[in-house]
Amino acid sequence: MSENLDTLKQRIHRFAEERDWDQFHSPKNLSMALIAEAAELVEHFQWLTEDQSSTLAPEKLKEVEAELADIFIYLLRISDKLGVDLLDAADAKIELNEQKYPADKVRGSAKKYTEYD
């Protein structure tokens, strides 16, 4: 885990500890909170066109930024509770996806890997 990510993880851990919230931060509860925040993010894009979703007004972008931060914080907290190194996990997942989705077979297609020969 990079130093910055590890530092943030520790800061989030201290934040919860100082408030005696660790008792509520089970992986189950944190995953439910994460999905609730993800739903709040989705609300900002609901009913927008593709172009509108890429060109948010500054005030809307600030709101989206806050939702992304909430999601990131909960994700980091879950990984901390479970002892998962997110950078290692993401690297392993990208390697797996490179095998499932070879660029020469999937370029420009949104099909799932099970739909390729």
Phi and psi restraints in degrees (value plus and minus 20) as a CYANA .aco file:
   2 SER   PHI     -84.3   -44.3
   2 SER   PSI     136.5   176.5
   3 GLU   PHI     -77.0   -37.0
   3 GLU   PSI     -62.2   -22.2
   4 ASN   PHI     -84.5   -44.5
   4 ASN   PSI     -62.4   -22.4
   5 LEU   PHI     -87.7   -47.7
   5 LEU   PSI     -60.3   -20.3
   6 ASP   PHI     -85.1   -45.1
   6 ASP   PSI     -60.4   -20.4
   7 THR   PHI     -82.3   -42.3
   7 THR   PSI     -62.8   -22.8
   8 LEU   PHI     -84.3   -44.3
   8 LEU   PSI     -63.1   -23.1
   9 LYS   PHI     -77.8   -37.8
   9 LYS   PSI     -64.5   -24.5
  10 GLN   PHI     -85.0   -45.0
  10 GLN   PSI     -59.7   -19.7
  11 ARG   PHI     -83.3   -43.3
  11 ARG   PSI     -62.8   -22.8
  12 ILE   PHI     -84.5   -44.5
  12 ILE   PSI     -60.5   -20.5
  13 HIS   PHI     -80.4   -40.4
  13 HIS   PSI     -67.1   -27.1
  14 ARG   PHI     -82.3   -42.3
  14 ARG   PSI     -61.8   -21.8
  15 PHE   PHI     -75.9   -35.9
  15 PHE   PSI     -68.2   -28.2
  16 ALA   PHI     -87.7   -47.7
  16 ALA   PSI     -62.0   -22.0
  17 GLU   PHI     -82.8   -42.8
  17 GLU   PSI     -64.2   -24.2
  18 GLU   PHI     -83.1   -43.1
  18 GLU   PSI     -43.1    -3.1
  19 ARG   PHI    -122.6   -82.6
  19 ARG   PSI     -16.5    23.5
  20 ASP   PHI      37.3    77.3
  20 ASP   PSI      19.0    59.0
  21 TRP   PHI    -115.5   -75.5
  21 TRP   PSI     -29.4    10.6
  22 ASP   PHI     -76.6   -36.6
  22 ASP   PSI     -51.9   -11.9
  23 GLN   PHI     -80.5   -40.5
  23 GLN   PSI     -44.5    -4.5
  24 PHE   PHI    -116.1   -76.1
  24 PHE   PSI     -30.8     9.2
  25 HIS   PHI    -112.4   -72.4
  25 HIS   PSI      38.0    78.0
  26 SER   PHI     -96.9   -56.9
  26 SER   PSI     136.7   176.7
  27 PRO   PHI     -74.8   -34.8
  27 PRO   PSI     -56.7   -16.7
  28 LYS   PHI     -82.2   -42.2
  28 LYS   PSI     -71.3   -31.3
  29 ASN   PHI     -85.3   -45.3
  29 ASN   PSI     -60.8   -20.8
  30 LEU   PHI     -86.1   -46.1
  30 LEU   PSI     -57.9   -17.9
  31 SER   PHI     -87.4   -47.4
  31 SER   PSI     -54.9   -14.9
  32 MET   PHI     -87.8   -47.8
  32 MET   PSI     -60.1   -20.1
  33 ALA   PHI     -85.3   -45.3
  33 ALA   PSI     -59.4   -19.4
  34 LEU   PHI     -81.0   -41.0
  34 LEU   PSI     -65.3   -25.3
  35 ILE   PHI     -88.2   -48.2
  35 ILE   PSI     -52.7   -12.7
  36 ALA   PHI     -85.1   -45.1
  36 ALA   PSI     -60.8   -20.8
  37 GLU   PHI     -87.6   -47.6
  37 GLU   PSI     -57.6   -17.6
  38 ALA   PHI     -82.2   -42.2
  38 ALA   PSI     -58.1   -18.1
  39 ALA   PHI     -84.8   -44.8
  39 ALA   PSI     -57.2   -17.2
  40 GLU   PHI     -85.3   -45.3
  40 GLU   PSI     -55.5   -15.5
  41 LEU   PHI     -83.7   -43.7
  41 LEU   PSI     -65.9   -25.9
  42 VAL   PHI     -78.5   -38.5
  42 VAL   PSI     -57.6   -17.6
  43 GLU   PHI     -76.7   -36.7
  43 GLU   PSI     -52.9   -12.9
  44 HIS   PHI     -88.1   -48.1
  44 HIS   PSI     -43.4    -3.4
  45 PHE   PHI    -124.8   -84.8
  45 PHE   PSI     -30.8     9.2
  46 GLN   PHI     -78.2   -38.2
  46 GLN   PSI     110.8   150.8
  47 TRP   PHI      56.5    96.5
  47 TRP   PSI     -19.5    20.5
  48 LEU   PHI    -102.8   -62.8
  48 LEU   PSI     132.1   172.1
  49 THR   PHI     -96.0   -56.0
  49 THR   PSI     150.2   190.2
  50 GLU   PHI     -77.8   -37.8
  50 GLU   PSI     -65.7   -25.7
  51 ASP   PHI     -83.8   -43.8
  51 ASP   PSI     -64.9   -24.9
  52 GLN   PHI     -80.6   -40.6
  52 GLN   PSI     -57.1   -17.1
  53 SER   PHI     -89.0   -49.0
  53 SER   PSI     -39.8     0.2
  54 SER   PHI    -114.7   -74.7
  54 SER   PSI     -30.5     9.5
  55 THR   PHI    -150.5  -110.5
  55 THR   PSI      44.7    84.7
  56 LEU   PHI     -93.2   -53.2
  56 LEU   PSI     125.5   165.5
  57 ALA   PHI     -84.2   -44.2
  57 ALA   PSI     131.8   171.8
  58 PRO   PHI     -73.1   -33.1
  58 PRO   PSI     -61.4   -21.4
  59 GLU   PHI     -88.4   -48.4
  59 GLU   PSI     -56.4   -16.4
  60 LYS   PHI     -88.9   -48.9
  60 LYS   PSI     -59.8   -19.8
  61 LEU   PHI     -81.2   -41.2
  61 LEU   PSI     -58.8   -18.8
  62 LYS   PHI     -81.5   -41.5
  62 LYS   PSI     -61.3   -21.3
  63 GLU   PHI     -85.4   -45.4
  63 GLU   PSI     -62.5   -22.5
  64 VAL   PHI     -83.5   -43.5
  64 VAL   PSI     -61.1   -21.1
  65 GLU   PHI     -77.8   -37.8
  65 GLU   PSI     -62.0   -22.0
  66 ALA   PHI     -85.3   -45.3
  66 ALA   PSI     -59.4   -19.4
  67 GLU   PHI     -87.0   -47.0
  67 GLU   PSI     -61.3   -21.3
  68 LEU   PHI     -81.5   -41.5
  68 LEU   PSI     -59.3   -19.3
  69 ALA   PHI     -83.7   -43.7
  69 ALA   PSI     -63.8   -23.8
  70 ASP   PHI     -78.4   -38.4
  70 ASP   PSI     -65.6   -25.6
  71 ILE   PHI     -81.5   -41.5
  71 ILE   PSI     -65.7   -25.7
  72 PHE   PHI     -82.5   -42.5
  72 PHE   PSI     -62.1   -22.1
  73 ILE   PHI     -83.3   -43.3
  73 ILE   PSI     -66.7   -26.7
  74 TYR   PHI     -84.6   -44.6
  74 TYR   PSI     -59.2   -19.2
  75 LEU   PHI     -82.6   -42.6
  75 LEU   PSI     -64.3   -24.3
  76 LEU   PHI     -82.9   -42.9
  76 LEU   PSI     -60.0   -20.0
  77 ARG   PHI     -85.6   -45.6
  77 ARG   PSI     -62.3   -22.3
  78 ILE   PHI     -82.4   -42.4
  78 ILE   PSI     -65.2   -25.2
  79 SER   PHI     -82.5   -42.5
  79 SER   PSI     -57.3   -17.3
  80 ASP   PHI     -83.7   -43.7
  80 ASP   PSI     -67.0   -27.0
  81 LYS   PHI     -82.9   -42.9
  81 LYS   PSI     -52.4   -12.4
  82 LEU   PHI    -117.6   -77.6
  82 LEU   PSI     -23.6    16.4
  83 GLY   PHI      50.5    90.5
  83 GLY   PSI      11.4    51.4
  84 VAL   PHI    -117.2   -77.2
  84 VAL   PSI     107.8   147.8
  85 ASP   PHI    -105.2   -65.2
  85 ASP   PSI      88.2   128.2
  86 LEU   PHI     -82.9   -42.9
  86 LEU   PSI     -57.1   -17.1
  87 LEU   PHI     -86.2   -46.2
  87 LEU   PSI     -62.3   -22.3
  88 ASP   PHI     -84.9   -44.9
  88 ASP   PSI     -63.0   -23.0
  89 ALA   PHI     -83.6   -43.6
  89 ALA   PSI     -61.9   -21.9
  90 ALA   PHI     -86.3   -46.3
  90 ALA   PSI     -61.0   -21.0
  91 ASP   PHI     -81.3   -41.3
  91 ASP   PSI     -65.2   -25.2
  92 ALA   PHI     -83.5   -43.5
  92 ALA   PSI     -59.4   -19.4
  93 LYS   PHI     -88.0   -48.0
  93 LYS   PSI     -59.4   -19.4
  94 ILE   PHI     -84.0   -44.0
  94 ILE   PSI     -61.3   -21.3
  95 GLU   PHI     -80.1   -40.1
  95 GLU   PSI     -62.8   -22.8
  96 LEU   PHI     -82.9   -42.9
  96 LEU   PSI     -64.1   -24.1
  97 ASN   PHI     -84.7   -44.7
  97 ASN   PSI     -52.9   -12.9
  98 GLU   PHI     -83.6   -43.6
  98 GLU   PSI     -53.5   -13.5
  99 GLN   PHI     -95.1   -55.1
  99 GLN   PSI     -61.9   -21.9
 100 LYS   PHI     -89.5   -49.5
 100 LYS   PSI     -53.8   -13.8
 101 TYR   PHI    -143.8  -103.8
 101 TYR   PSI      52.9    92.9
 102 PRO   PHI     -82.8   -42.8
 102 PRO   PSI     111.1   151.1
 103 ALA   PHI     -74.7   -34.7
 103 ALA   PSI     -57.8   -17.8
 104 ASP   PHI     -88.9   -48.9
 104 ASP   PSI     -39.5     0.5
 105 LYS   PHI    -117.9   -77.9
 105 LYS   PSI     -48.8    -8.8
 106 VAL   PHI    -131.4   -91.4
 106 VAL   PSI     -25.2    14.8
 107 ARG   PHI     -70.1   -30.1
 107 ARG   PSI     103.9   143.9
 108 GLY   PHI      58.6    98.6
 108 GLY   PSI     -11.6    28.4
 109 SER   PHI    -139.5   -99.5
 109 SER   PSI     125.8   165.8
 110 ALA   PHI    -125.2   -85.2
 110 ALA   PSI      -5.7    34.3
 111 LYS   PHI     -85.4   -45.4
 111 LYS   PSI     132.9   172.9
 112 LYS   PHI     -96.3   -56.3
 112 LYS   PSI     133.6   173.6
 113 TYR   PHI     -77.7   -37.7
 113 TYR   PSI     -46.5    -6.5
 114 THR   PHI     -93.9   -53.9
 114 THR   PSI     -30.6     9.4
 115 GLU   PHI    -114.4   -74.4
 115 GLU   PSI     -18.9    21.1
 116 TYR   PHI    -118.2   -78.2
 116 TYR   PSI     135.4   175.4
